[in-house]
Amino acid sequence: MTGLQIAIIGAGIAGLSAARALQQRGIGVRVYEQAEQLAEVGAGLTVTPNATHALIAMGLADDLARLGMQPARGGARHWRTGELLVEFERGAGLNQRYGAPYVQIHRADLHEALARAVLAHDPDSLLLGHRFESLSQDVEGVAIKFANGAGAHADVAIGADGIRSAMRAQLFGAGQPRFTGYIAWRGLVPIDRLPPGLVDPPSCISIGPQHTFTRYLIRGGRVLNYVALAERSDWQVESWSIRSGVGELLAEFPQWHQEVRTIIAATPPELCFKWALFDREPLGSWTQGRVALLGDAAHPMLPFLGQGAAMGIEDAMILARAFEVSASHDEALRRYEATRIGRTSFVMGKSREAGLEYHRADAEDRATHPHTTAESLGLFTYNPVLAPLQGI
Ligand SMILES: Cc1cc2nc3c(=O)[nH]c(=O)nc-3n(C[C@H](O)[C@H](O)[C@H](O)COP(=O)(O)OP(=O)(O)OC[C@H]3O[C@@H](n4cnc5c(N)ncnc54)[C@H](O)[C@@H]3O)c2cc1C
């Protein structure tokens, strides 16, 4: 279908990916973002081959190569002794096996690259300062109202407005996200604050009772990114921007091996944040008439498999391909939902299970019982550029 106009609410990684993939198929796109300025959080992101396939097809191969790191190896360490219990092949071998790279990148770098690609195609396609308030739809199309008093019309509207999606609330009711009992700390450490040779293998998770600590290099190896996860029941503010004291985080990982404690201690105080993690139950349907959800708005998940953004990028490619081959918006949205809902519900469930496994299992057993990963679940073998579309 060409000549269509699609409104996307939310210019996160998922919304911008959808805009880019739709533009490539001759579909007109307007992305409406509530923020006055485009920004992503100051943190890293692992983008696995199932998602890099799509980003490369969106024209971002050079950006991924220039801005991302492709670690040669990954591993899992014992939380107390630091012993390397499991090693994972990454780098060229993994690229060959799945036909696309495993990339670790600063979120802002990927976000900017997507925005640049979208704006290069159509400089008017991104409207900032537009907070979605409500929509109505009829046989003619969708009418959207924004908090700034503006309105918009489109043939189809896509809600990519994140875990607290106002589009989702309007379409499927305002059920609140569930506090999962996990707290995440996120830190960025300039590499020159760490002893030489400390960061080996370049990508590593340490797993211990009720805690995990994942760290990897971004920005050409100049910055180390980490996510530290712990269980807590008493803190429920969901935000990327709550500052955390480095001392508080050190106290959370008291007997952990030296690498973990050295990294935490080296974190500049202004680069250490914490927030509570929420998720939701999978939806039975994401589509209503001319409107559908995408990314975290449709399927927010825990970060234990590192697949939240990947699922949004996969959604974007499948949505665009569905419009390319369908004769009507009904058919396209039906194909999109039918192709995506099973896979994303599966990954939501497995992300929860992985959290339970990582945080409860005895870390001593790791060498003989390798833990569940996105790769061991077969998630890397999916290629959204070629995967069959369903629901015809
Ligand atoms: C600790 C942690 C680590 C993670 N690590 C990884 C990882 O390594 N790999 C991975 O694939 N995933 C990871 N994820 C998941 C990933 O961060 C998310 O799944 C992804 O960022 C969601 O993107 P999105 O575009 O769907 O939503 P968001 O990033 O939330 O974007 C939504 C956008 O919509 C805008 N918006 C909201 N409401 C409105 C409105 N009413 N009107 C207009 N605009 C609106 C927002 O301002 C925002 O720009 C991690 C998550 C966490 C918490």
PDBQT file of the ligand as one rigid body, heavy atoms in Angstrom, charges set to zero:
ROOT
HETATM    1  C1  LIG A 401      17.735  -1.691  32.745  1.00  0.00    +0.000 C 
HETATM    2  C2  LIG A 401      17.265  -1.928  31.361  1.00  0.00    +0.000 A 
HETATM    3  C3  LIG A 401      18.158  -2.447  30.438  1.00  0.00    +0.000 A 
HETATM    4  C4  LIG A 401      17.715  -2.738  29.145  1.00  0.00    +0.000 A 
HETATM    5  N1  LIG A 401      18.603  -3.266  28.257  1.00  0.00    +0.000 NA
HETATM    6  C5  LIG A 401      18.177  -3.606  27.013  1.00  0.00    +0.000 A 
HETATM    7  C6  LIG A 401      19.081  -4.180  26.086  1.00  0.00    +0.000 A 
HETATM    8  O1  LIG A 401      20.265  -4.330  26.363  1.00  0.00    +0.000 OA
HETATM    9  N2  LIG A 401      18.603  -4.517  24.858  1.00  0.00    +0.000 N 
HETATM   10  C7  LIG A 401      17.292  -4.333  24.492  1.00  0.00    +0.000 A 
HETATM   11  O2  LIG A 401      16.903  -4.679  23.372  1.00  0.00    +0.000 OA
HETATM   12  N3  LIG A 401      16.419  -3.762  25.371  1.00  0.00    +0.000 NA
HETATM   13  C8  LIG A 401      16.822  -3.391  26.600  1.00  0.00    +0.000 A 
HETATM   14  N4  LIG A 401      15.956  -2.793  27.473  1.00  0.00    +0.000 N 
HETATM   15  C9  LIG A 401      14.568  -2.498  27.032  1.00  0.00    +0.000 C 
HETATM   16  C10 LIG A 401      14.506  -1.214  26.207  1.00  0.00    +0.000 C 
HETATM   17  O3  LIG A 401      15.126  -0.159  26.906  1.00  0.00    +0.000 OA
HETATM   18  C11 LIG A 401      13.056  -0.817  25.904  1.00  0.00    +0.000 C 
HETATM   19  O4  LIG A 401      12.327  -1.959  25.520  1.00  0.00    +0.000 OA
HETATM   20  C12 LIG A 401      12.999   0.185  24.764  1.00  0.00    +0.000 C 
HETATM   21  O5  LIG A 401      13.793   1.317  25.046  1.00  0.00    +0.000 OA
HETATM   22  C13 LIG A 401      11.545   0.619  24.513  1.00  0.00    +0.000 C 
HETATM   23  O6  LIG A 401      11.516   1.488  23.414  1.00  0.00    +0.000 OA
HETATM   24  P1  LIG A 401      10.119   2.157  22.984  1.00  0.00    +0.000 P 
HETATM   25  O7  LIG A 401      10.472   3.052  21.852  1.00  0.00    +0.000 OA
HETATM   26  O8  LIG A 401       9.073   1.120  22.797  1.00  0.00    +0.000 OA
HETATM   27  O9  LIG A 401       9.660   2.994  24.263  1.00  0.00    +0.000 OA
HETATM   28  P2  LIG A 401      10.332   4.266  24.951  1.00  0.00    +0.000 P 
HETATM   29  O10 LIG A 401      11.801   4.232  24.857  1.00  0.00    +0.000 OA
HETATM   30  O11 LIG A 401       9.704   4.364  26.297  1.00  0.00    +0.000 OA
HETATM   31  O12 LIG A 401       9.838   5.495  24.050  1.00  0.00    +0.000 OA
HETATM   32  C14 LIG A 401       8.525   5.977  24.128  1.00  0.00    +0.000 C 
HETATM   33  C15 LIG A 401       8.525   7.396  23.573  1.00  0.00    +0.000 C 
HETATM   34  O13 LIG A 401       7.179   7.875  23.575  1.00  0.00    +0.000 OA
HETATM   35  C16 LIG A 401       7.141   9.167  24.132  1.00  0.00    +0.000 C 
HETATM   36  N5  LIG A 401       5.797   9.357  24.709  1.00  0.00    +0.000 N 
HETATM   37  C17 LIG A 401       5.297   8.786  25.836  1.00  0.00    +0.000 A 
HETATM   38  N6  LIG A 401       4.038   9.185  26.036  1.00  0.00    +0.000 NA
HETATM   39  C18 LIG A 401       3.729  10.028  25.014  1.00  0.00    +0.000 A 
HETATM   40  C19 LIG A 401       2.569  10.766  24.671  1.00  0.00    +0.000 A 
HETATM   41  N7  LIG A 401       1.451  10.714  25.425  1.00  0.00    +0.000 N 
HETATM   42  N8  LIG A 401       2.583  11.521  23.546  1.00  0.00    +0.000 NA
HETATM   43  C20 LIG A 401       3.714  11.595  22.756  1.00  0.00    +0.000 A 
HETATM   44  N9  LIG A 401       4.854  10.922  23.059  1.00  0.00    +0.000 NA
HETATM   45  C21 LIG A 401       4.859  10.138  24.168  1.00  0.00    +0.000 A 
HETATM   46  C22 LIG A 401       8.257   9.177  25.160  1.00  0.00    +0.000 C 
HETATM   47  O14 LIG A 401       8.671  10.501  25.474  1.00  0.00    +0.000 OA
HETATM   48  C23 LIG A 401       9.327   8.386  24.432  1.00  0.00    +0.000 C 
HETATM   49  O15 LIG A 401      10.121   9.189  23.590  1.00  0.00    +0.000 OA
HETATM   50  C24 LIG A 401      16.366  -2.487  28.766  1.00  0.00    +0.000 A 
HETATM   51  C25 LIG A 401      15.478  -1.922  29.695  1.00  0.00    +0.000 A 
HETATM   52  C26 LIG A 401      15.923  -1.650  30.976  1.00  0.00    +0.000 A 
HETATM   53  C27 LIG A 401      14.955  -1.078  31.958  1.00  0.00    +0.000 C 
ENDROOT
TORSDOF 0
